[in-house]
Amino acid sequence: MGKLAITGGEAIRKKRFDPWPVFTETERAALEDVLTNRNWGGQPFPGKHTEAFGKKFAEYHTAKYGQTVNTGTVAIQAALKAIDIRPGDEVLVPAYTWEGTVGPVLLVNAVPIFVDVDPESYCMDAKQIESLLTPKTRAILPVHLGMRFADLDAIMAIAKKHNLKVIEDCAHVHGGMWRDKGAGSTGDLGAFSFQSSKLMTSGEGGAVITNNLEYFERVQSYINAGRRSVTDKYKKRLIGFNYRLGEFQAAILGPQLERLPEQGKVRQANMDYFESRIRGIQGIGLLKPEPRITRPAPYGYVLKYFAEQVKGIPRAAFVGALQLEGIPCDGLFYEPVYCSSLFPLDPNDFPALSWGRPKPLDLRNMYKCPESERAAYHEAVWFSHHLFLGSKADVDSIVNAMCKVMENIEEMRGLEHPAVKAQGQSRADRES
Ligand SMILES: Cc1ncc(COP(=O)(O)O)c(C=O)c1O
């Protein structure tokens, strides 16, 4: 029996963290309002709550127009349709992200081109973009991943130079600001998810924001089964699905948007405190500070684990041991998407992979993104945002557990435990 909980010792933390999501009587009243007014669906379009929320959400992110949709993946797909991505077009995506960033690109029969991430931010490395451009490149789809933004200054400059569109995947950054511009409003469009783990959630849901009326109208038509947009200035109908968000879901998003600034302050204060305590711990590294993020909105705290500094004990062991100490966290949160078990794809299902090429593109084997692979398989450790919505004592428990694991790391050598083993599988596969 060792000192660590994973080897039979007592766990540092026995109490669960406060659950996520949180709600108050305001959400209950909003749901009651939908229930009693009997307008539950998204039709006639837009519903009272979806319309009001879409406007407020866009405004909070310094954009003119906002449209709710039923998931974040649909938000990305609708944004791709808005900028008229056509079959065979190439769209640059970061290699290290959730698979859901990339699926919509393939589903419009476009071709994702993977860009490695910057090890300082774990977001798309803008320095690599120009070497990947071809005459078919039409758009860049950066993800503001974890707790950082992709370098929008560099990405927008490249987009301007090469006449490309930019869609920001903002699934991790509700309320965030880059140089005082809301997430999603620097690029041509921003796509958000309200899936249950996110900073704001309706269980499932999403939104697209933009400053461009034509794009907004195209999004509205596409997600409303091809009906005309409400303003219909550009007179364009797009074949689409019913991807509308229902009124119950929109109703509980309104109060969360009101709560977001206050939550943001608590979260940030706790994360700053966390960082002040973990800085300098042997085996732990921090992402580079980014002063251009003028309103942080981290989906999670993401740190670096350096096995070589702690006697070669792998990240899976560190994460497994921390979990048993009562601290929820994850290591293999995302794989480089090209390594995902979704691939290889059958080129017959995605014909654009073959067009104009001697052989169909093999998305699994044509890439090697060392920084994404390092982050995914060895280095990154993710802590959910909601762990930082509580007290300083909650934060102390995370740090104390980390210190305890580090002090007793030898106990982990060669240890076989289901929690460690689970880290050998990607989250997508674990959840499947
Ligand atoms: C980075 C990223 N992009 C896209 C998505 C897709 O969102 P959804 O699950 O709502 O379709 C998610 C979340 O799940 C995500 O984390």
The ligand as an SDF file (V2000), in Angstrom:
LIG
                    3D

 16 16  0  0  0  0  0  0  0  0999 V2000
  -13.5590   22.7000  -30.5390 C   0  0  0  0  0  0  0  0  0  0  0  0
  -14.9290   22.1790  -30.8190 C   0  0  0  0  0  0  0  0  0  0  0  0
  -15.4690   22.3780  -32.0300 N   0  0  0  0  0  0  0  0  0  0  0  0
  -16.6860   21.9390  -32.3430 C   0  0  0  0  0  0  0  0  0  0  0  0
  -17.4700   21.2970  -31.4200 C   0  0  0  0  0  0  0  0  0  0  0  0
  -18.7960   20.7640  -31.8570 C   0  0  0  0  0  0  0  0  0  0  0  0
  -19.8550   21.1500  -31.0560 O   0  0  0  0  0  0  0  0  0  0  0  0
  -21.1330   20.2010  -30.8660 P   0  0  0  0  0  0  0  0  0  0  0  0
  -20.7290   19.0550  -30.0030 O   0  0  0  0  0  0  0  0  0  0  0  0
  -22.1160   21.1170  -30.1860 O   0  0  0  0  0  0  0  0  0  0  0  0
  -21.6080   19.7880  -32.2110 O   0  0  0  0  0  0  0  0  0  0  0  0
  -16.9760   21.1020  -30.1160 C   0  0  0  0  0  0  0  0  0  0  0  0
  -17.7430   20.4960  -29.0150 C   0  0  0  0  0  0  0  0  0  0  0  0
  -18.2780   19.5300  -28.8520 O   0  0  0  0  0  0  0  0  0  0  0  0
  -15.6570   21.5230  -29.8070 C   0  0  0  0  0  0  0  0  0  0  0  0
  -15.1310   21.3230  -28.6150 O   0  0  0  0  0  0  0  0  0  0  0  0
  1  2  1  0
  2  3  1  0
  2 15  2  0
  3  4  2  0
  4  5  1  0
  5  6  1  0
  5 12  2  0
  6  7  1  0
  7  8  1  0
  8  9  2  0
  8 10  1  0
  8 11  1  0
 12 13  1  0
 12 15  1  0
 13 14  2  0
 15 16  1  0
M  END
$$$$
